Amino acid sequence: MEAGFFDSKISLKHPHKNDMITRMTYLSHSPEDTQRFAKEQALELTRIGNGEPIVVALEGELGAGKTTFTQAFAEALGVHEHLKSPTFVLLKHYELRITNYEFLYHIDCYRLKDSQDLKVLGIEEILGNSKNIVLIEWAERVADILPKNHWVIHIDHISEQERNITVTKSDD
């Protein structure tokens, strides 16, 4: 099976149609496929942004590709620094120059049991600022602080190189 979309239903435009969809699944055959998809999503999410912050919850087991996705997403938005997962510092931010957004926040919740540790870092202000894009790895550990309208990107291992990437819009 070639890389591409095989289930279509998100609030992103489907790549082959003009109608809006509610869920999208992408089959990646390599880290390069994942990076290409992440760049497309970064550009599309900022294009359809409606004056609200963009919050992306990244889920998947260890080594699934959450950081690979985040690195490519940031690169598409003009971040030239090499991103490393902020596992020990929890949060890093980067200035954006090519979008209507000002900052990209990269948060890694792998070491957290719950959202309390993020509250002292001002997470409510970060998530509520309409000039921010926030990518949260291991977001399921802090689900209680995620805003109502956030994106969920779940990455599953299929094989050593292949990944199933599901993108959904959360409205809860």
C-alpha positions in Angstrom: 0.0 0.0 0.0 1.4 3.4 -0.9 1.7 6.2 1.6 -1.4 8.4 1.9 -4.9 8.9 3.2 -7.0 5.8 3.6 -9.8 7.0 5.9 -11.2 10.4 5.5 -13.6 12.2 7.8 -11.5 16.0 10.0 -12.1 19.8 10.0 -9.2 19.9 7.6 -9.9 19.9 3.9 -9.5 16.4 2.5 -6.6 16.5 0.0 -8.9 15.2 -2.8 -12.1 17.1 -2.1 -13.3 20.5 -1.1 -15.6 19.4 1.7 -14.7 19.4 5.3 -14.0 16.2 7.1 -13.9 15.1 10.8 -11.3 12.5 10.9 -8.3 11.6 8.7 -5.9 8.7 8.8 -2.6 8.7 7.0 -0.3 5.7 6.4 3.4 6.7 6.6 6.0 4.3 5.2 9.0 6.2 6.6 10.2 9.0 8.9 10.4 11.1 5.7 6.7 10.4 5.0 5.8 11.4 8.5 7.8 14.6 8.2 6.1 15.5 4.9 2.7 14.9 6.5 3.6 17.0 9.5 4.6 19.9 7.4 1.4 19.7 5.4 -0.6 19.7 8.7 1.3 22.7 10.1 0.5 24.7 7.0 -3.1 23.6 6.9 -3.8 24.2 10.6 -2.4 27.7 10.5 -4.3 28.4 7.3 -7.7 27.4 8.8 -6.9 28.9 12.2 -9.8 31.2 13.2 -8.1 33.5 15.7 -7.9 30.9 18.4 -4.8 29.2 19.7 -3.9 25.9 18.0 -3.4 23.1 20.4 -2.3 19.7 19.2 -2.3 16.7 21.5 0.3 14.2 20.3 -0.3 10.6 21.4 1.4 7.3 20.7 3.7 4.8 22.3 7.4 5.5 22.9 9.3 5.8 19.6 6.1 6.2 17.5 7.3 9.4 16.0 5.8 12.2 18.0 9.1 14.2 18.2 9.8 13.5 14.5 6.3 14.9 13.7 6.9 18.0 15.9 10.3 18.7 14.4 8.9 18.8 10.9 5.8 20.7 12.0 8.1 23.4 13.5 10.3 23.5 10.4 7.3 24.1 8.2 6.5 27.2 10.4 10.0 28.7 10.0 11.6 27.4 13.2 15.3 26.8 12.2 16.5 25.4 15.5 16.7 21.7 15.8 14.0 20.7 18.2 14.7 18.1 20.8 12.0 16.8 23.0 11.9 18.8 26.3 11.5 15.7 28.5 13.4 17.1 31.4 12.5 20.8 31.1 8.9 20.1 30.1 8.4 23.1 27.9 10.3 25.0 25.2 9.0 27.8 23.0 10.1 29.2 19.6 9.4 32.4 17.9 7.4 32.1 14.6 8.0 34.4 11.7 6.0 33.1 8.8 2.4 32.7 10.3 -0.2 34.9 12.0 1.0 33.1 15.2 3.8 34.4 17.4 5.0 31.3 19.3 5.2 27.6 19.0 5.3 25.8 22.4 6.6 22.3 22.5 5.6 20.4 25.7 6.6 16.9 26.7 4.5 15.3 29.5 6.2 11.9 29.5 7.5 12.4 33.1 4.3 13.8 34.4 1.6 12.0 36.3 -0.9 14.8 35.9 -1.2 18.5 34.9 -0.2 20.1 38.2 3.4 20.5 37.1 2.3 22.5 34.1 0.1 24.8 36.0 3.2 26.4 37.7 4.6 27.1 34.2 1.5 29.2 33.3 -0.1 26.6 31.0 -3.5 28.2 31.2 -2.1 31.4 29.7 -0.2 29.5 27.1 -3.2 27.5 26.0 -5.5 30.5 26.0 -3.3 32.9 24.0 -4.6 33.2 20.4 -1.1 33.9 19.1 0.2 30.5 20.2 0.5 27.1 18.6 1.0 24.4 21.3 2.2 20.9 20.6 1.9 18.5 23.5 3.6 15.1 23.5 2.1 12.5 25.9 -1.0 14.8 26.1 -3.2 12.0 27.4 -1.4 12.5 30.8 -2.7 16.1 31.0 -6.1 15.7 29.3 -7.9 17.7 32.0 -6.2 20.9 30.9 -6.7 20.6 27.1 -9.0 23.2 25.6 -12.4 22.1 24.2 -11.4 22.5 20.5 -8.0 20.9 20.2 -6.5 18.5 17.6 -5.4 15.0 18.5 -2.7 13.3 16.4 -2.3 9.7 17.4 0.6 7.8 15.9 0.7 4.0 15.9 3.5 1.6 15.0 2.6 -0.7 12.2 6.2 -1.9 11.5 9.7 -0.7 12.1 9.2 2.1 9.4 5.5 2.3 8.9 3.1 4.4 11.1 -0.6 4.9 11.1 -1.3 8.6 11.9 -4.8 9.6 12.8 -5.8 13.2 13.1 -9.1 14.2 14.8 -10.7 17.4 16.1 -11.8 17.2 19.7 -15.0 19.1 20.5 -15.5 17.9 24.0 
